[in-house]
Amino acid sequence: MEIGDLGELFGYLAVAMFAFAAFRYVLKWFFKTYGTWVKEHTKLHPLLLKVMDLNKKLHPWIGLAAAIFVISHFTTQFIIQGYQSPSGLISASLMVVQVAGGFAGQYLMKKPRPKWWLWVHRGITVALIMGLAIHILG
């Protein structure tokens, strides 16, 4: 495996970690929209509650793993190989800002967090999805 392949692997692992972290928004939306129906009509409710609880516990750590993989991807692709990608630099910056903002929200802000924080945290997620799409597909 060459260093470029390793860098590419780090990039895909970063995207996978980000997707797992962003899955939290999908779970929350699902529970708000269909939670009572699932509780009343299926036996999946206890399983979904366990998935949501596990996601809540792992969310900060998955974000941290994503940041570590982004830094590793940046190191191998940009610093070692000299490959420059403006969309990659923007996406990497957004992911690091996202993780730092999540850390600040979790550990530095008093709960309940201000409403603007959640909007910013989710807004960066949307911007990051667009940036990653441009970086990977472009």
C-alpha positions in Angstrom: 0.0 0.0 0.0 1.4 3.3 -1.1 1.2 6.5 1.0 -1.3 8.0 -1.4 -3.6 4.9 -0.9 -3.2 5.3 2.8 -4.2 9.0 2.6 -7.2 8.1 0.5 -8.2 5.5 3.1 -8.0 8.1 5.9 -10.2 10.3 3.8 -12.9 7.7 3.4 -12.7 6.8 7.1 -13.2 10.4 8.0 -16.3 10.6 5.8 -17.6 7.3 7.3 -17.1 8.7 10.8 -18.8 12.0 9.8 -21.8 10.0 8.4 -22.1 8.1 11.6 -22.1 11.3 13.6 -24.6 13.0 11.3 -26.9 9.9 11.6 -27.8 11.3 15.0 -29.9 14.0 13.2 -31.7 11.3 11.2 -32.5 9.3 14.4 -33.8 12.4 16.1 -36.0 13.3 13.2 -37.3 9.7 13.0 -38.2 9.7 16.7 -40.0 13.0 16.5 -41.9 12.0 13.3 -42.7 8.3 13.9 -41.8 7.6 17.5 -45.4 7.2 18.8 -46.4 5.1 15.8 -43.4 2.8 16.2 -44.1 2.5 20.0 -47.8 1.6 19.4 -47.5 -0.6 16.3 -44.2 -2.5 16.4 -41.9 -4.3 18.7 -38.9 -2.3 17.4 -39.3 0.5 19.9 -36.9 -0.9 22.6 -34.3 -1.7 19.9 -34.6 1.8 18.5 -34.2 3.3 22.0 -31.0 1.3 22.5 -29.7 2.5 19.1 -30.5 6.1 20.0 -28.8 5.8 23.5 -25.7 4.2 21.9 -25.6 6.9 19.3 -25.9 9.6 22.0 -23.0 8.1 24.0 -20.7 7.6 20.9 -21.5 10.9 19.1 -18.7 13.0 20.5 -16.1 10.1 20.1 -17.1 9.5 16.5 -16.7 13.2 15.8 -13.2 13.1 17.4 -12.3 10.0 15.3 -13.5 11.9 12.2 -11.2 14.8 13.1 -8.2 12.5 13.6 -8.8 10.8 10.3 -9.1 14.3 8.6 -5.8 15.4 10.1 -4.2 12.0 9.0 -5.7 12.5 5.5 -4.4 16.0 5.3 -1.0 15.0 6.5 -0.6 12.2 3.9 -2.2 14.0 0.9 -1.1 17.6 1.4 2.1 17.6 3.4 3.7 14.3 2.3 2.5 14.1 -1.3 2.1 17.8 -1.9 -1.4 17.3 -3.4 -3.4 20.5 -3.1 -7.2 20.6 -3.2 -9.1 23.8 -2.3 -12.3 21.8 -1.8 -10.4 19.4 0.5 -8.9 22.2 2.6 -12.4 23.8 3.0 -14.0 20.5 3.9 -11.2 19.7 6.4 -11.5 23.1 8.0 -15.3 22.7 8.3 -14.9 19.3 9.9 -12.3 20.5 12.4 -14.6 23.5 13.2 -17.5 21.2 13.6 -15.7 18.9 16.1 -14.4 21.9 18.0 -17.9 23.4 18.1 -19.3 20.1 19.3 -16.6 19.9 22.0 -17.4 23.5 23.1 -21.1 22.7 23.2 -20.6 19.5 25.2 -17.9 20.5 27.6 -17.7 24.3 27.8 -21.2 25.6 27.5 -23.7 25.5 30.3 -26.8 23.4 29.6 -29.2 24.1 28.2 -27.1 25.3 25.4 -28.1 28.4 23.6 -30.5 27.8 20.7 -28.1 29.5 18.2 -25.5 26.8 19.0 -27.7 24.0 17.7 -28.4 25.9 14.5 -24.7 26.6 13.9 -23.8 23.0 14.7 -26.4 21.7 12.2 -25.6 24.4 9.7 -22.0 23.4 9.6 -23.1 19.8 9.0 -25.1 20.8 5.9 -22.1 22.9 4.6 -19.8 20.0 5.3 -22.0 17.6 3.4 -21.9 19.9 0.4 -18.1 20.4 0.7 -17.5 16.7 0.9 -19.7 16.0 -2.1 -17.7 18.6 -4.1 -14.4 17.3 -2.8 -15.1 13.6 -3.5 -17.1 14.0 -6.7 -15.3 17.0 -8.2 
